[in-house]
């Protein structure tokens, strides 16, 4: 396969921008999660890297879901809001389900008292805000990158 062809796939750009944006967010929201006060810094970095890997997978899944509906992997180049809405909703739904499982039956993590939660779900607002703000910024970067820096 041609190297340029791989470098120009929208999925690569989605994954790269997703990683960088979500990694920063994961680090910044760490104080909202319990059990990390006395954790060695390197362990926190590893935890955030794993969480970011999950965010990249969610982002790619949401991207492909939007691509199926739009019938194009380049839906972000058109000024159409439906695929972007599907991208956001898919990412949010996956995140809410994963947060419910992780804080519920899987007991992967717990929130600090300082984490605001959605009523009736006890899902943290930080992960919800993450999956509203970052995908919008991410797709702006992806669009800009695919267009060669021109919007």
N, C-alpha and C positions, 0 to 999 in steps of 0.2 A: 504494500500500500504506500502511496506517495506520502512523504513526510508533511508536505504542505497541506495535504488533504486532511490529515489528522489534526494538525495545528489549527485548521480553520473550522473544525466542527463546533457547532454551538454548544454541545455538551461539555467540551473541554473548557470553554469560557464560563459556562454555568458552574462547573465544578471548581474552577480556580477562584472565581470571585466569591462563590459561596464559602469556600474554605476561609479565605482571608477575612471576610466580613463576619462570619459566624464565630471564628476563633477569637476575634477581639471581643465580640459580645459575650461569649462564654466566659472569658476571663473577667470581664466587668461585672457579670451577674453572680460570680462565685460567692460573694458575701451573703447572697440571698438563700444559699443552700446550707443546710446544717452539716456539721461534721468536718469542716475544712479549716477550722481555726488553728489547730496545732499541726496541720499537715505540712510536710516538707514541700517547699516550692516546686521541686521537680515533679512530685506526685500530682500536684495541682495542674501543672502543665500537661502531664500525661492524661489526666482526667479530661481536661478541656480539649485536648487533641482527639481523644476518643469520641467525645460528645460532638465535636466539629465534624468528624467523619460521619456520624449519624446525620448531622444536618446536611452534609453534602448529598448523602443518599436520599434524604427526604426531598431535597431541592431537585435532584435529577428525576425522582419519581413524579414530583409535581410538574416539572418541565415536560416530561413525556406524556403526562395526562393532558396537559394543555395542548401539546403537539397533536395528540390523537384527535381532540375536538376540532382543532384548527386545520387538521390535515396537512400540516407543514411544521417542520422543525424550525422554521424561520418566522414563526408567527409574531415574534417580538419586533420585527422590522415594519410590520403594518401597523397603522394607527387603529387597532381594534382592541376594544376593552374586554371583550368576552374571554379570549384566551388568557389574558392577564388575570382576570377575575378567577378563572378556573385554576390557574397556577397558584394564586393566593389561597383560595379555598382548599385546594388539595393539600397544600403545605400546612395550613392551619388544622385541618381535620386530622392529618397524620400526627401532627404535634400534640393535639389535645388527646387523642387516643393513647399515644405513647406516654404522655405525662400521667394520664389516669392509671395506666398499667404500672408505670415506674414508681409512682408514689402510693399505689394501692397494692394489688396482689404480688407484684414482683419485688416490692420494697427495695428498689435500687437507690433511692435518695429521698430525703425529706427537706421541706422548706424551713427556713428560719422564720421566726415570728414577723420579721420585717418584710417578708414576701407577701405582697397583696395577692389575693386569690379571687378567681371568678366565683360568685355566689353559686351555691348548689352543686358545684363541680369540684371545688378546692384545687383547681388547676391554677398554677402561678401565672400572674399577669406578665411577668418578664418574658417567659417563653412565648406567650401570645403576642406581645409587642414585637418580639424578635421576628416572628413570622408574618408580621404585617410590614414593618419598616424595612427589614433587610432584603426581602425578595424584590421590593420595588427598586431599591438602590442597586441591587445585584443585576436586575434586568436592564437598568439604565446603563450600567457598565458593560454588560454583554452586548447590548445594541451598539454602543459607542465603539467597542472593540471590533465587532464584525464589520462595521461601516468604516473601519480604518481611522477612527478618531473624529469622524464627522457625524454630526447629528442632523 
